[in-house]
Amino acid sequence: MHPELAALMELQAIDVKMDQCRAAISKIPASVEKEKRYLTGFESSVEELEVEVEAAGKKLREAEGEIQSFDQKLRDTRGKQTLVKTNEEYRALGAEIEGYQNRISALEDTVLEIMESMPGHEEKLAEARGELETARGKVQGEVKKYESRQADFERELSELLEKSKTLAGGVSGEWMERYRGLRKSRKGLAVCAVVNRTCQGCRMAETIKRFLEIRDSQDRIYTCSNCKRILYYQEGESVELSLPAVDPE
């Protein structure tokens, strides 16, 4: 086999691996974002429950403040009863006192209702916070896995790039240019086997004469008469390609 052809075959195998690394790396950000969206649901639940608890606490404080205000008004009004001089004024103060008492009673019912509901709200909030922490730990673990995986791919990509440069140094500029052009135009498959006269890239048959030349050549590189891919001889009836890039018939 021509040494440059051997280098091109190995170069393609490395380029395929680099493409796979790049594809895997490109998918990682979406996977990380998916994990973060999963966490958002738990965060939203906690935020909603925190709003509910805060609203209940605010309502409780406001009701207690109103009770204190009406209680002060009640005491002041009762103090006025000893100073009135007519029955009409006394009755008016009595009605005012009754109104304050009714308002205080209603507010006390509200306070009691809120206080009875608070433990349930706080329990739900505590449970949601616990679920959030569990989810956060899970997501952080998954994100670290993705980051570690990305680092592995990037390290492998760097190593493959160095091997690619070394191999490219053993191939002439003409064949490298042709190889790169074929990689771009032929779905990444620039070098492929010819088996029983048939190019495994485009499935077109070579003449018997040309097939034998490809098979027996040690000092020349051949290309497919149809698709122009770089060919190497492969014994057997079929070959499993490393790339699913066979041209449509």
C-alpha positions in Angstrom: 0.0 0.0 0.0 1.2 3.5 -0.8 2.4 5.1 2.4 0.4 8.3 1.8 -2.7 6.2 1.3 -2.1 4.4 4.6 -1.6 7.8 6.3 -4.9 9.1 4.7 -6.8 6.1 6.0 -5.5 6.6 9.5 -6.1 10.4 9.2 -9.8 9.8 8.3 -10.3 7.4 11.2 -8.9 10.2 13.5 -11.0 12.9 11.8 -14.1 10.7 12.4 -13.3 10.4 16.1 -12.7 14.2 16.3 -16.1 14.8 14.6 -17.7 12.5 17.2 -16.0 14.4 20.0 -17.1 17.7 18.7 -20.7 16.5 18.3 -20.7 15.1 21.8 -19.3 18.4 23.2 -21.9 20.4 21.3 -24.8 18.5 22.9 -23.6 19.0 26.5 -24.8 22.6 27.0 -28.4 21.5 26.1 -28.2 18.6 28.5 -27.0 21.0 31.3 -29.8 23.4 30.5 -32.3 20.6 30.7 -31.0 19.7 34.2 -31.4 23.4 35.2 -34.9 23.5 33.9 -35.7 20.5 35.9 -34.5 22.4 39.0 -36.6 25.4 38.1 -39.8 23.6 38.9 -38.7 22.9 42.5 -37.5 26.5 42.9 -40.8 27.8 41.7 -42.8 25.7 44.2 -40.6 27.0 47.0 -41.1 30.6 45.9 -44.9 30.2 45.7 -45.1 28.6 49.2 -42.8 31.3 50.6 -45.1 34.0 49.2 -48.1 32.2 50.8 -46.4 32.0 54.2 -45.3 35.6 54.0 -48.8 36.7 53.0 -50.3 34.8 55.9 -47.8 36.3 58.3 -48.5 39.8 57.0 -52.3 39.3 57.3 -51.7 38.0 60.8 -49.7 41.0 61.8 -52.2 43.4 60.3 -55.1 41.7 62.1 -53.2 41.9 65.4 -52.4 45.5 64.8 -56.1 46.3 64.1 -57.1 44.4 67.3 -54.8 46.6 69.3 -56.2 49.8 67.6 -59.8 48.8 68.1 -59.1 47.7 71.7 -57.6 51.2 72.4 -60.7 52.8 70.9 -62.9 50.6 73.0 -61.2 51.6 76.2 -61.3 55.3 75.2 -65.0 55.1 74.4 -65.8 53.3 77.7 -64.0 56.1 79.5 -66.3 58.6 77.9 -69.5 56.9 79.2 -68.9 58.3 82.7 -68.8 61.8 81.2 -72.0 61.8 79.2 -75.0 63.8 80.4 -77.9 62.4 78.3 -79.4 59.0 77.6 -79.0 59.7 73.9 -75.3 60.2 74.2 -75.0 57.1 76.4 -76.8 55.0 73.8 -74.6 56.3 71.1 -71.5 55.4 73.0 -73.0 52.0 73.7 -73.5 51.4 70.0 -70.0 52.5 69.3 -68.6 50.1 71.9 -70.7 47.2 70.5 -69.3 48.0 67.1 -65.7 47.9 68.3 -66.4 44.6 70.2 -67.9 43.0 67.1 -64.9 44.2 65.0 -62.4 42.9 67.6 -64.3 39.5 67.7 -64.2 39.2 63.9 -60.5 40.0 63.9 -59.8 37.5 66.6 -61.5 34.8 64.5 -59.3 35.8 61.6 -56.2 35.6 63.8 -57.2 32.2 65.1 -57.9 31.0 61.5 -54.5 32.2 60.3 -52.7 30.7 63.3 -54.4 27.4 62.7 -53.4 27.4 59.0 -49.8 28.5 59.5 -48.4 25.2 60.6 -49.8 23.6 57.4 -48.2 26.2 55.2 -44.9 26.0 57.0 -44.9 22.2 56.8 -45.5 22.4 53.0 -42.8 25.0 52.7 -40.3 22.8 54.7 -41.2 19.8 52.6 -40.7 21.8 49.3 -37.4 23.1 50.5 -36.3 19.6 51.3 -37.3 18.4 47.8 -35.5 21.4 46.3 -32.3 20.5 48.2 -32.5 16.9 47.0 -33.2 18.0 43.4 -30.3 20.6 43.6 -27.9 17.9 44.8 -29.0 15.6 42.0 -28.7 18.3 39.4 -25.3 19.4 40.7 -24.1 15.8 40.4 -25.4 15.5 36.9 -23.9 18.8 35.8 -20.5 17.7 37.3 -20.8 14.5 35.2 -21.4 16.5 32.1 -18.5 18.8 32.9 -16.2 15.9 33.5 -17.4 14.3 30.2 -16.8 17.5 28.3 -13.3 17.7 29.8 -12.6 14.1 28.7 -13.8 14.8 25.2 -11.8 18.0 25.0 -8.7 16.2 26.2 -9.3 13.4 23.6 -9.9 16.0 20.9 -6.6 17.7 21.7 -4.7 14.4 21.6 -6.4 13.4 18.3 -5.6 16.8 16.8 -1.9 16.3 17.6 -2.0 12.9 15.9 -3.8 14.4 12.9 -1.1 17.1 12.5 1.6 14.4 12.6 -0.1 12.3 10.0 -0.9 15.3 7.8 2.8 16.0 7.8 3.4 12.8 5.9 1.0 13.5 3.1 1.7 15.8 0.2 -0.1 19.1 -0.1 -1.9 18.0 -3.2 -3.4 14.9 -1.5 -4.2 16.8 1.7 -6.1 19.4 -0.3 -8.0 16.7 -2.1 -8.7 14.8 1.1 -10.1 17.9 2.9 -12.2 18.8 -0.1 -13.7 15.3 -0.2 -14.3 15.3 3.5 -16.4 18.5 3.0 -18.2 17.4 -0.1 -18.7 13.7 0.7 -20.3 13.8 4.2 -17.0 13.2 5.9 -16.1 10.1 3.9 -13.1 10.9 1.8 -11.3 7.5 1.9 -13.3 4.3 1.4 -12.8 0.7 0.3 -13.3 -0.9 -3.1 -14.7 -4.4 -2.7 -15.2 -6.7 -5.7 -14.8 -3.8 -8.1 -17.4 -1.7 -6.2 -16.7 1.6 -4.5 -18.3 1.4 -1.0 -19.0 5.1 -1.0 -21.1 5.5 -4.1 -21.7 1.8 -5.0 -20.5 2.2 -8.5 -18.3 -0.5 -10.1 -14.9 0.0 -11.5 -13.6 -1.8 -14.6 -11.8 -5.1 -14.0 -8.6 -3.6 -15.3 -8.8 -0.6 -13.0 -9.9 -2.7 -10.0 -6.8 -4.9 -10.4 -4.6 -1.8 -10.6 -6.1 -0.5 -7.4 -5.7 -3.9 -5.7 -2.1 -4.5 -6.8 -0.7 -0.9 -6.6 2.1 -0.1 -4.2 3.2 3.2 -5.6 0.1 5.0 -6.7 -3.1 6.3 -5.1 -6.4 5.8 -7.0 -9.7 7.5 -6.8 -13.2 6.4 -7.6 -14.0 7.0 -11.3 -17.5 8.1 -10.2 -17.4 9.9 -6.8 -13.7 10.7 -6.8 -13.2 9.4 -3.3 -9.7 8.0 -2.4 -9.8 4.2 -2.7 -8.1 1.3 -1.0 -8.5 -2.3 -1.7 -10.5 -4.4 0.8 -10.8 -8.1 0.4 -14.3 -9.6 0.9 -17.8 -9.1 -0.4 -18.8 -6.1 1.7 -17.3 -3.7 4.2 -18.8 -2.0 7.2 -18.1 1.7 6.9 -17.1 3.8 9.9 -19.4 6.5 8.5 -23.0 6.2 7.4 -22.2 8.4 4.4 -22.9 6.0 1.5 -24.2 8.1 -1.4 -27.9 7.4 -2.4 -28.3 5.2 -5.4 
